[in-house]
């Protein structure tokens, strides 16, 4: 006799997304797809508020200036960030960096605080902000909901309680992360426009940060380039095939889309999908499938040079050395 989970996994293997991009009529499909996605994420549940920007400190380092600030994305909810401005670079492009499931954004800053942090930083190119500064970008470490300083469990990532409670209200954690990112861009445009190039906003992240990056790319028009790592994969072969954090799940999404459709929605942005050959929680063959499915949107529009797939030789980590040259090539730096 099958257990319930085995039966459910069999069901999702048979699920066909009813609004998937078919390789043609992108201009007709895309606006409708984005509207559906916004509804699935519960974006109508969020309301604008006074960002109440508070700059907590500014500190000079050897290669950059660091500005720590917080802002309000929803009434009563503050988001902490660190902005790194590279020395000697005028109006640099911006890379917003989002960590996956870890003890927080300090990993992106290569600032170990807890046992095991140094291994996380060195073992997977997870010092996103530091590398971005070296590449000539202003970098922003954005603390995502339920991680680090915003965790309910002493900096350990803990999403379950918040994620499932959101479902009761028609909200999603992914929707929250998309909203926080958009409100961060508002803060940048209104307060840091003299320090950075607000017309060159990019975003990246690994694992849970990569998932947020993919959904942001699908919906946020102010993003010029997106680089999700170890996140793009078919639902049925990743989060629908094994245990994953509750923050990855969006009710009913597999009935409408697969992750390749997020790439199709991202057009005309530059899009670099990063995966690891040995990543067993986002299997590489399924990752290749969503890339090829989404790439068809760019091919339809004659812009296949605006997408790239970086496949690293190892597992669930970022691959900075092969990825960053493509960033520069796409942006013409």
PAZAZA-97935 format. One record per residue (C-alpha): residue in one letter; chain; x, y, z; residue number from 1. Coordinates in nm, 2 decimals. Layout:
% PAZAZA-97935
  rest  kette    east   north      up   nr
     a      A       X       Y       Z  NUM
...
***
This chain:
% PAZAZA-97935
  rest  kette    east   north      up   nr
     x      A    0.00    0.00    0.00    1
     x      A    0.13    0.34   -0.10    2
     x      A    0.18    0.61    0.17    3
     x      A    0.02    0.95    0.11    4
     x      A    0.34    1.12    0.01    5
     x      A    0.43    0.86   -0.25    6
     x      A    0.08    0.90   -0.40    7
     x      A    0.11    1.28   -0.40    8
     x      A    0.45    1.27   -0.57    9
     x      A    0.29    1.05   -0.84   10
     x      A    0.02    1.31   -0.89   11
     x      A    0.27    1.59   -0.95   12
     x      A    0.45    1.38   -1.20   13
     x      A    0.13    1.38   -1.41   14
     x      A    0.06    1.75   -1.36   15
     x      A    0.05    1.96   -1.68   16
     x      A    0.08    2.34   -1.63   17
     x      A   -0.22    2.49   -1.81   18
     x      A   -0.07    2.83   -1.88   19
     x      A    0.29    2.73   -1.98   20
     x      A    0.47    2.93   -2.25   21
     x      A    0.44    2.74   -2.58   22
     x      A    0.73    2.89   -2.76   23
     x      A    0.53    3.15   -2.95   24
     x      A    0.32    3.46   -2.90   25
     x      A    0.53    3.59   -2.61   26
     x      A    0.39    3.94   -2.62   27
     x      A    0.04    3.81   -2.58   28
     x      A    0.12    3.54   -2.32   29
     x      A    0.36    3.74   -2.10   30
     x      A    0.13    4.00   -1.95   31
     x      A   -0.14    3.74   -1.87   32
     x      A    0.12    3.51   -1.72   33
     x      A    0.25    3.79   -1.50   34
     x      A   -0.10    3.87   -1.38   35
     x      A   -0.16    3.51   -1.29   36
     x      A    0.17    3.48   -1.11   37
     x      A    0.11    3.80   -0.91   38
     x      A   -0.22    3.65   -0.80   39
     x      A   -0.06    3.31   -0.70   40
     x      A    0.20    3.49   -0.49   41
     x      A   -0.07    3.70   -0.32   42
     x      A    0.09    4.03   -0.43   43
     x      A   -0.24    4.21   -0.39   44
     x      A   -0.22    4.15   -0.01   45
     x      A    0.07    4.40    0.03   46
     x      A    0.03    4.77    0.08   47
     x      A    0.27    5.05    0.05   48
     x      A    0.39    5.23    0.36   49
     x      A    0.64    5.50    0.46   50
     x      A    0.99    5.33    0.42   51
     x      A    1.12    5.53    0.71   52
     x      A    1.48    5.48    0.60   53
     x      A    1.73    5.47    0.89   54
     x      A    2.10    5.47    0.83   55
     x      A    2.27    5.30    1.12   56
     x      A    2.64    5.35    1.03   57
     x      A    2.89    5.42    0.76   58
     x      A    3.23    5.26    0.77   59
     x      A    3.53    5.29    0.54   60
     x      A    3.71    4.97    0.44   61
     x      A    4.02    4.91    0.22   62
     x      A    3.82    4.86   -0.10   63
     x      A    3.48    5.00   -0.03   64
     x      A    3.25    5.21    0.19   65
     x      A    2.99    5.01    0.39   66
     x      A    2.65    5.17    0.47   67
     x      A    2.42    4.98    0.71   68
     x      A    2.06    5.08    0.68   69
     x      A    1.71    4.95    0.75   70
     x      A    1.38    5.04    0.60   71
     x      A    1.01    4.95    0.64   72
     x      A    0.86    4.74    0.37   73
     x      A    0.53    4.68    0.54   74
     x      A    0.39    4.88    0.83   75
     x      A    0.57    4.76    1.14   76
     x      A    0.82    4.53    0.95   77
     x      A    1.18    4.65    0.90   78
     x      A    1.43    4.51    0.65   79
     x      A    1.81    4.53    0.73   80
     x      A    2.06    4.58    0.45   81
     x      A    2.43    4.66    0.39   82
     x      A    2.53    4.87    0.09   83
     x      A    2.89    4.84   -0.03   84
     x      A    3.03    5.12   -0.26   85
     x      A    3.35    5.03   -0.43   86
     x      A    3.63    5.29   -0.39   87
     x      A    3.71    5.49   -0.70   88
     x      A    3.41    5.38   -0.91   89
     x      A    3.16    5.65   -1.00   90
     x      A    2.79    5.56   -1.03   91
     x      A    2.85    5.18   -1.03   92
     x      A    2.59    4.93   -1.14   93
     x      A    2.41    4.76   -0.85   94
     x      A    2.41    4.39   -0.76   95
     x      A    2.15    4.30   -0.49   96
     x      A    2.27    3.98   -0.32   97
     x      A    2.04    3.73   -0.15   98
     x      A    2.16    3.44    0.06   99
     x      A    2.00    3.10    0.07  100
     x      A    1.92    2.91    0.39  101
     x      A    2.20    3.02    0.62  102
     x      A    2.24    3.23    0.93  103
     x      A    2.20    3.55    0.72  104
     x      A    2.33    3.81    0.49  105
     x      A    2.67    3.84    0.67  106
     x      A    2.77    3.54    0.46  107
     x      A    2.74    3.76    0.15  108
     x      A    2.96    4.01    0.33  109
     x      A    3.23    3.75    0.41  110
     x      A    3.18    3.84    0.77  111
     x      A    3.17    3.51    0.98  112
     x      A    2.98    3.54    1.30  113
     x      A    2.89    3.19    1.40  114
     x      A    3.07    2.84    1.39  115
     x      A    3.06    2.70    1.04  116
     x      A    3.02    3.04    0.87  117
     x      A    3.38    3.04    0.73  118
     x      A    3.33    2.70    0.57  119
     x      A    3.00    2.83    0.41  120
     x      A    3.18    3.14    0.28  121
     x      A    3.49    2.97    0.14  122
     x      A    3.33    2.65    0.02  123
     x      A    3.08    2.79   -0.23  124
     x      A    3.17    3.14   -0.35  125
     x      A    2.90    3.27   -0.12  126
     x      A    3.07    3.60   -0.05  127
     x      A    2.85    3.75   -0.31  128
     x      A    2.88    4.12   -0.21  129
     x      A    3.26    4.11   -0.18  130
     x      A    3.30    3.95   -0.52  131
     x      A    3.05    4.20   -0.67  132
     x      A    3.26    4.49   -0.54  133
     x      A    3.57    4.34   -0.69  134
     x      A    3.39    4.32   -1.02  135
     x      A    3.32    4.70   -1.00  136
     x      A    2.96    4.68   -0.87  137
     x      A    2.79    4.84   -0.57  138
     x      A    2.66    4.55   -0.37  139
     x      A    2.36    4.53   -0.14  140
     x      A    2.32    4.25    0.11  141
     x      A    1.94    4.21    0.16  142
     x      A    1.83    4.01    0.46  143
     x      A    1.55    3.79    0.34  144
     x      A    1.25    3.70    0.54  145
     x      A    1.30    3.43    0.80  146
     x      A    1.68    3.44    0.77  147
     x      A    1.95    3.58    0.98  148
     x      A    1.84    3.89    1.18  149
     x      A    1.48    3.82    1.07  150
     x      A    1.48    3.46    1.19  151
     x      A    1.26    3.35    1.48  152
     x      A    1.52    3.10    1.58  153
     x      A    1.84    3.27    1.68  154
     x      A    1.97    3.35    1.33  155
     x      A    1.90    3.00    1.21  156
     x      A    1.68    2.99    0.89  157
     x      A    1.33    2.90    1.00  158
     x      A    1.05    2.95    0.75  159
     x      A    0.79    2.69    0.82  160
     x      A    0.57    2.87    1.07  161
     x      A    0.57    3.20    0.88  162
     x      A    0.52    3.03    0.54  163
     x      A    0.22    2.82    0.63  164
     x      A    0.06    3.09    0.84  165
     x      A    0.08    3.31    0.52  166
     x      A   -0.11    3.05    0.33  167
     x      A   -0.40    3.10    0.57  168
     x      A   -0.42    3.47    0.46  169
     x      A   -0.35    3.42    0.08  170
     x      A    0.01    3.54    0.12  171
     x      A    0.33    3.36    0.03  172
     x      A    0.69    3.39    0.16  173
     x      A    0.81    3.42   -0.20  174
     x      A    0.56    3.71   -0.25  175
     x      A    0.70    3.87    0.07  176
     x      A    1.06    3.85   -0.07  177
     x      A    0.96    3.99   -0.41  178
     x      A    0.78    4.28   -0.22  179
     x      A    1.08    4.35    0.00  180
     x      A    1.31    4.36   -0.30  181
     x      A    1.08    4.60   -0.49  182
     x      A    1.06    4.83   -0.18  183
     x      A    1.44    4.82   -0.16  184
     x      A    1.46    4.95   -0.52  185
     x      A    1.23    5.23   -0.41  186
     x      A    1.47    5.32   -0.13  187
     x      A    1.77    5.31   -0.37  188
     x      A    1.60    5.53   -0.62  189
     x      A    1.49    5.79   -0.36  190
     x      A    1.80    5.80   -0.14  191
     x      A    2.11    5.66   -0.31  192
     x      A    2.05    5.78   -0.67  193
     x      A    2.36    6.00   -0.66  194
     x      A    2.58    5.71   -0.55  195
     x      A    2.48    5.43   -0.79  196
     x      A    2.35    5.38   -1.14  197
     x      A    1.98    5.31   -1.08  198
     x      A    1.94    5.21   -1.45  199
     x      A    2.17    4.92   -1.40  200
     x      A    2.01    4.71   -1.12  201
     x      A    2.10    4.34   -1.11  202
     x      A    2.02    4.07   -0.86  203
     x      A    2.16    3.73   -0.77  204
     x      A    2.13    3.46   -0.51  205
     x      A    2.19    3.09   -0.44  206
     x      A    1.94    2.83   -0.34  207
     x      A    1.65    3.01   -0.16  208
     x      A    1.81    3.34   -0.27  209
     x      A    1.82    3.20   -0.62  210
     x      A    1.45    3.11   -0.60  211
     x      A    1.37    3.47   -0.49  212
     x      A    1.59    3.60   -0.78  213
     x      A    1.39    3.39   -1.03  214
     x      A    1.05    3.52   -0.92  215
     x      A    1.19    3.88   -0.89  216
     x      A    1.31    3.85   -1.25  217
     x      A    0.97    3.74   -1.36  218
     x      A    0.79    4.04   -1.21  219
     x      A    1.02    4.33   -1.14  220
     x      A    1.07    4.55   -1.45  221
     x      A    1.35    4.76   -1.30  222
     x      A    1.59    4.47   -1.29  223
     x      A    1.83    4.46   -1.59  224
     x      A    2.01    4.13   -1.51  225
     x      A    1.92    3.84   -1.29  226
     x      A    2.15    3.55   -1.19  227
     x      A    1.97    3.27   -0.99  228
     x      A    2.19    2.99   -0.87  229
     x      A    2.09    2.64   -0.78  230
     x      A    1.72    2.71   -0.78  231
     x      A    1.59    2.68   -1.14  232
     x      A    1.45    2.33   -1.19  233
     x      A    1.12    2.16   -1.27  234
     x      A    0.89    2.16   -0.98  235
     x      A    0.82    1.79   -1.01  236
     x      A    1.19    1.70   -0.99  237
     x      A    1.29    1.94   -0.71  238
     x      A    1.04    2.08   -0.46  239
     x      A    0.77    1.83   -0.57  240
     x      A    1.00    1.53   -0.54  241
     x      A    1.16    1.56   -0.20  242
     x      A    1.15    1.76    0.12  243
     x      A    1.23    2.13    0.08  244
     x      A    1.18    2.43    0.30  245
     x      A    0.82    2.56    0.30  246
     x      A    0.93    2.90    0.17  247
     x      A    0.97    2.75   -0.17  248
     x      A    0.60    2.66   -0.21  249
     x      A    0.33    2.86   -0.39  250
     x      A   -0.02    2.71   -0.38  251
     x      A   -0.14    2.59   -0.72  252
     x      A    0.16    2.72   -0.91  253
     x      A    0.23    2.38   -1.08  254
     x      A   -0.12    2.38   -1.23  255
     x      A   -0.03    2.70   -1.42  256
     x      A    0.35    2.72   -1.47  257
     x      A    0.68    2.55   -1.44  258
     x      A    1.01    2.73   -1.36  259
     x      A    1.10    2.77   -1.73  260
     x      A    0.80    3.00   -1.75  261
     x      A    0.96    3.24   -1.50  262
     x      A    1.25    3.27   -1.74  263
     x      A    1.00    3.34   -2.02  264
     x      A    0.84    3.61   -1.80  265
     x      A    1.18    3.76   -1.73  266
     x      A    1.23    3.86   -2.10  267
     x      A    1.38    4.11   -2.20  268
     x      A    1.61    4.10   -1.90  269
     x      A    1.96    3.95   -1.91  270
     x      A    1.93    3.61   -1.74  271
     x      A    2.21    3.38   -1.62  272
     x      A    2.10    3.05   -1.48  273
     x      A    2.35    2.88   -1.26  274
     x      A    2.34    2.51   -1.16  275
     x      A    2.57    2.25   -1.02  276
     x      A    2.62    1.93   -1.21  277
     x      A    2.61    1.73   -0.88  278
     x      A    2.33    1.92   -0.71  279
     x      A    2.10    1.64   -0.60  280
     x      A    1.81    1.87   -0.47  281
     x      A    1.79    2.06   -0.80  282
     x      A    1.88    1.78   -1.05  283
     x      A    2.08    1.90   -1.35  284
     x      A    1.87    1.73   -1.63  285
     x      A    1.55    1.90   -1.50  286
     x      A    1.75    2.22   -1.46  287
     x      A    1.85    2.20   -1.82  288
     x      A    1.49    2.14   -1.93  289
     x      A    1.36    2.46   -1.76  290
     x      A    1.64    2.66   -1.92  291
     x      A    1.57    2.53   -2.27  292
     x      A    1.19    2.59   -2.21  293
     x      A    1.24    2.95   -2.10  294
     x      A    1.51    3.02   -2.36  295
     x      A    1.25    2.97   -2.63  296
     x      A    1.10    3.31   -2.53  297
     x      A    1.43    3.48   -2.60  298
     x      A    1.48    3.29   -2.93  299
     x      A    1.13    3.39   -3.04  300
     x      A    1.23    3.75   -2.99  301
     x      A    1.57    3.71   -3.15  302
     x      A    1.76    3.77   -2.83  303
     x      A    1.91    3.43   -2.74  304
     x      A    2.24    3.60   -2.65  305
     x      A    2.07    3.76   -2.35  306
     x      A    2.04    3.42   -2.17  307
     x      A    2.31    3.18   -2.05  308
     x      A    2.34    2.86   -1.85  309
     x      A    2.64    2.81   -1.63  310
     x      A    2.69    2.46   -1.51  311
     x      A    2.95    2.41   -1.24  312
     x      A    3.13    2.08   -1.18  313
     x      A    3.02    2.04   -0.81  314
     x      A    2.69    2.05   -0.62  315
     x      A    2.47    2.30   -0.45  316
     x      A    2.67    2.62   -0.45  317
     x      A    2.75    2.93   -0.66  318
     x      A    3.02    2.93   -0.94  319
     x      A    3.16    3.28   -0.94  320
     x      A    3.45    3.24   -1.19  321
     x      A    3.25    3.11   -1.49  322
     x      A    2.95    3.33   -1.41  323
     x      A    3.10    3.68   -1.36  324
     x      A    3.26    3.71   -1.71  325
     x      A    2.92    3.65   -1.86  326
     x      A    2.77    3.93   -1.64  327
     x      A    3.03    4.17   -1.78  328
     x      A    2.98    4.05   -2.14  329
     x      A    2.60    4.10   -2.12  330
     x      A    2.62    4.44   -1.96  331
     x      A    2.90    4.55   -2.20  332
     x      A    3.14    4.63   -1.93  333
***
